[in-house]
Structure formats: structure tokens, C-alpha cells
Amino acid sequence: MSKHPLFKRLNSLLFTQINALFFLLFVSISMFSQKKELGKNIDSVAFYLDNANGANKFLYLKKAVLLSEELEIDSLIQQTSIEYAKHSYFAKDTLGLTFSSSKLLKHFQLKKDSFSLAKAYHLEALNHKIKNNLDSTFYYYQKSKDIFIGLKDSTEIGRRLLSMAILQVKELDFLGCETTTIEGLKYIEPTKAYRTLISLYQTLGNALGHLERPKEARDYYIKAKKITKFNPVKHRREINYLNLLNNIGVTFKDEGNFKKASSLYKEGLSFDSLEIKYPKQYQNLLGNLSSLYFRQGKTKKAIEGYKTVLKSRVKSKNLFAQSVSHSLLAEAYLKNKQYVLAKKHANKGLELGKKTRNNEQVLECLQFLSQVTKGETSKKYLEAYIKLNDSLFTRERSLKNQFAKVRYETEKKDKENANLKLENQQKELLLEREKQQKSIGWLIAGAGIMFIGLGTTVVLNRRKKLLFESKLLQIEAREKERQQIAKSLHDEVAGDIRMLYKKLEKNNLVDESKELDRVKENVRSLSHQLSSVSFDEVSFKNQIINLVSDYFDADFMIRIKDINSVQWKEINKSIKRTLFLSIRESLQNIDKYADASKVILSFNESKKILFLTINDNGKGFDINSKKKGIGLKNMKERVEEINGVFSVDSQKEKGTTLNIEIPKNGN
């Protein structure tokens, strides 16, 4: 017993909706899995960064860098490479810096991200700084800064200029440092990068102090002191405050205002648990207060202070600072005429000064030793002092010149590149003008040809469109004839046969009546096939759904794909009718002959063409066989009649695919 068509239609709709729900569920699960996997990998990077400490520090940091590269997330690649570099720098690990720099350079080459290139140059500068190649350090700071200028990143520009200024102070290039810090302030002052701003003010103050301009130095220290409150990290805020108290005190000491200087040093030393919390600041404050006592003639009090500072510096294992303490004690004992102790501390200061490359203390200790010894020994120390002093002066002047040369050559190269770029642009402009002049003649000549060609194309397209519309009208007329024939068959012929059937049945002519009933059913079937569908009352989509529902069965599944992707209201009725008849004919053939369990109807459209693909998983057939069904022939003729393309692809036991392409406007 066959199922009611309405029941079949409902089943088909339900089946389509279930398929759609399963498809959406599958896509959602896939997307969720991908997001979950990506999230898991990002979480792994975060885990490595958060747990990068102790023995696993560099192993975890390196894993974070490599995993970020696999994920191809730009921000993570930059973050992890810079983090690895930071820890490598603190550990004086030049190989680690080289690794991070190479990753950033690779990222720049792949993505042309100038930030990565600028940071790579920054890491190169740090690498050379560890190796004490100061001119190369300065050069790469400059390169990094220039790229950040192009990126208009004021904070990074200011940081590079700060690093350059600190390098200049270290090498006693105080005038160069003054120029560099003032340039840095132009970029940093408008921003809220308070940490960098405080450091620039302090560095400029240090340079001005060495240039014997204590009043100007103090002005910048006070500026820095006013903004220390904006530093969000408490211990850094306190360190800045203590350093500035010390530096401001030095400016008053240099001006001879010992009372004011002393009050500032004592204010800093009154800080709670200063030696435990901030030993370096404690040593500087007490050392400067003791130096103040020495200048006031309170030598004994100064010595006690120097000894306390030395003890603290030994405890914190600061060899560089210890050389300073020994030099100060040697000077104090020498003034107090305690020559044995002066010699002892001068020798120790000389030893530590050489070890830590603290040349300023080496010079002072050589001078003290020349004073506390006699004869050839004294002469030897004095000669060493003169030789080192001359060497340092030459080196200082050389480095100043080198820094200036690096900056000059970099700026000169930038100007040369800019000029070369301008020349190239001018040459390209001249060549472009020549090409334009040559092209104008060709364009004028070609314009006429193009106009003729365009006119011809328009005429041909118009003619083609008219022919297409004519064919559609012919199809419409033929469909009306088919409708009339179908109506006659159904209403007249089938009705007459029915009446004759009744008479035969009354006369007990059973066999004849059965045969006549079969003829009547064939006529009705032919009538239905000839009758065309109407897309005015029922949409094309619903007509297809109704058609599919007539064939739906548990063993014969039909799936409709992307039917909603086509704007059916804009498609000509004759085209829709051709597609409908092709689908109906195909489903009949598949149902009868293909032995298929699955059929897929796929719709698609472009700007000018409508596409239909009918695919089944049936037993297929040999397309090269001379014997082909009349159904395929009829479909091909219908499609080609409206300038369409019809093709069949089939292989035995691999199913069949029909492809139909129909132009929307005949072009």
C-alpha cells in the first residue's frame, strides 16, 4: 500500500531538516575543536611563559618561542622572542640573544613587520654591549631607533635614545649625552612613559653634573622627582626617590652648600630598613655623606662612614663599588698621614679596579701609591698613571668621535637613500611620461577599433538575447499546447474510456474491461506527464520538494543542496520548467534503472549562469554505448534549446552525474 503524497512530503521535509541539523552540528563541532585546539596551544605558550623559572627557565622560554612559530600568531612570536631575549641579556647569554634576534629577523622576512626588524636590531645592540663592542652597540641602537621613527613609536624611540645616552655617559661623552637625552625628551615628554622619562631626566642630570653645571642638573633631577609618584611599582618608585635624593644632594655638594646636601643624604638614610631593602642606595647615600665629612675636614668621621659602606659592599659582592670604597679610604688615610693603611687600600682598590675595568679608580689608586711609596717604586706608579691617563684620554676622544661618526654616517646614508629614492622617482616619472606619449597615439588609433568592436558586440549580444527570448516564447507556446493536450486527454479521452469500461463491465466482459482500464491509466499517466507545473501559485523550491517527496523512501534518499542560494524569483519560468522536467526525468530514470540508494540535487548560480548537478550512487552505465535512453536525449534537447550545456559522466558501479548549465539571459 503506497503512502499518501502529503505524508511523503512531510517525511521529506523532516529528513531534509534532520540532515541540515546534523550538518550544522558537525560544522559546529569541527569549529569548536579547532578553536579548542588553538586555545589549548595558546594556553601552552602562556604556561611556558608563566613557569619559566629556575632550571627550566630557558627550556620553557625556548619552547614558547617555537610553539608560537608553529601557531603563526605574530604578536605571540614577538612577545616570546623578546621575553627569551630579556632573560638571555640578564644572564649575559649572547647565544640566547642571537637566537631571539634570528627569530625576529625571520618573522620580518616572512611578514615584512618593521617592529620585528627594529627589535632584532635592539637585540644585536645588547649582544655587542655584553661583548663590550661599544661602537657596534651604538650603531645598532641607532638603526633600531630609525626604524621606530618610521613606525612613529615615540616610546620605543625614547628608549633607544636613553640607551645611547647611558652609553655616552659611561664613555664620558657628556656633551653627546646631553644632545641625545634632549632629543629623547622630545619624544617621551608628550607620552605617559614615566619610567623612561624619569631615566632620561636622571641621565641628563648626570651629564650636566659632570659638565660642572650643577644648577641645571638639579632642575632635571627635581623634574624626575616630581613624577616618581606615577611609577606604579612600589619598589621602583622608592628606588627612584632615593636615587634622586642622592643626586640632588650631590649638586648642592658641588656648589658648596654642604648643609643642604647633608640634610638630603640624611633624609634618604632615615628610610625604614634601608640597608636591607635597598643596599645599593644605602651605600651611595652613606658614601656621599662620608665624602661630605671629608671635604669639611672631619676625616675620622669620614673614615668610619667609608668603612661601613665598604663592609656593606663586600656583603653584596659588588666588586666595582668596592674599588671605589678602597680608593676613598686610601685618600682619607693619606690625608690623615696613616700611610700603611693608605697603601693597603690603594693596592686593593687598584686590584679591584683592574678586575672590574673601573679605570677612574685605577688612576686614583696609582696616584695615591705614587705618593705613599718612594724611589723607583713611586716613579713606576707615576709612569703607569701617566700612561693610563693618556690612553684613556685618547680612547675617550676616539669613542666620542666614533659615536659622532656612527650618527653622522647613519644620517648621511639616510639622506643619500632619500635622495636616491627621489632621483629614481623622477626617472620613473620621465619614463612614464614617455610611455604615456607613445601610448596616446596607440590609444587614439585603438579607440576607433574598440568603438567598432564594441558596437558589433552590442549588436551581436542584442541579437543573441532576442533569439533567446524568442526561443523562450516558443517554449511557452509549446507548453500551452501540451497543457491543452493533457487537459483533453484527462477530461475527454480518459472520460470516454471510463464510460466504455463501465459498459464492458456490465456485459461481463471482464478481460476486455481490465485491458481497457489499463489503457485508461496509461492515458491519465500521459496526461500528467504532459501537464506542466505552474510556478505562479507554488514556488520552484516547493515544486522540487513536492517532486522529491513523491520518490522519498527509506532505501532511496534524495538530498537537496543550496537551493536557497539561487534567486528563483528572478529566473525565467521557461528555465525553471526546463530544470524541473530534467529533475523529474532524472529521478524517474534513477528510480527505474540505476538501483541507487542516494541522490543529490545541487544548485548554484553565478552572475550570468545557473548550474544544476544531479548525482546518484547507482550502478551507472557505459556512456560510449550507442544505445542511450530517450529520456537523456529529451533532456539534452530541452537544455540546448535555450543555449544551455548538458553533459553526462557515468562509470559502471560508480554512479552517474548530470551537469546542466543554463544562461540566465541567453549569453
Secondary structure as UniProt FT lines:
FT   HELIX           5..50
FT   HELIX           54..56
FT   HELIX           57..71
FT   HELIX           74..90
FT   TURN            91..92
FT   HELIX           94..111
FT   HELIX           114..130
FT   TURN            131..132
FT   HELIX           134..151
FT   HELIX           154..170
FT   TURN            171..172
FT   HELIX           174..188
FT   TURN            189..190
FT   HELIX           194..210
FT   TURN            211..212
FT   HELIX           214..227
FT   HELIX           228..230
FT   HELIX           234..254
FT   TURN            255..256
FT   HELIX           258..269
FT   TURN            272..273
FT   HELIX           274..277
FT   HELIX           279..295
FT   TURN            296..297
FT   HELIX           299..315
FT   TURN            316..317
FT   HELIX           319..335
FT   TURN            336..337
FT   HELIX           339..356
FT   HELIX           359..372
FT   HELIX           375..488
FT   HELIX           489..493
FT   HELIX           494..506
FT   TURN            507..508
FT   HELIX           510..530
FT   TURN            535..537
FT   HELIX           540..551
FT   TURN            554..555
FT   STRAND          556..561
FT   HELIX           563..565
FT   HELIX           568..570
FT   HELIX           573..589
FT   HELIX           590..594
FT   STRAND          598..605
FT   STRAND          609..616
FT   TURN            623..624
FT   HELIX           630..641
FT   TURN            642..643
FT   STRAND          645..651
FT   TURN            652..654
FT   STRAND          655..663
//
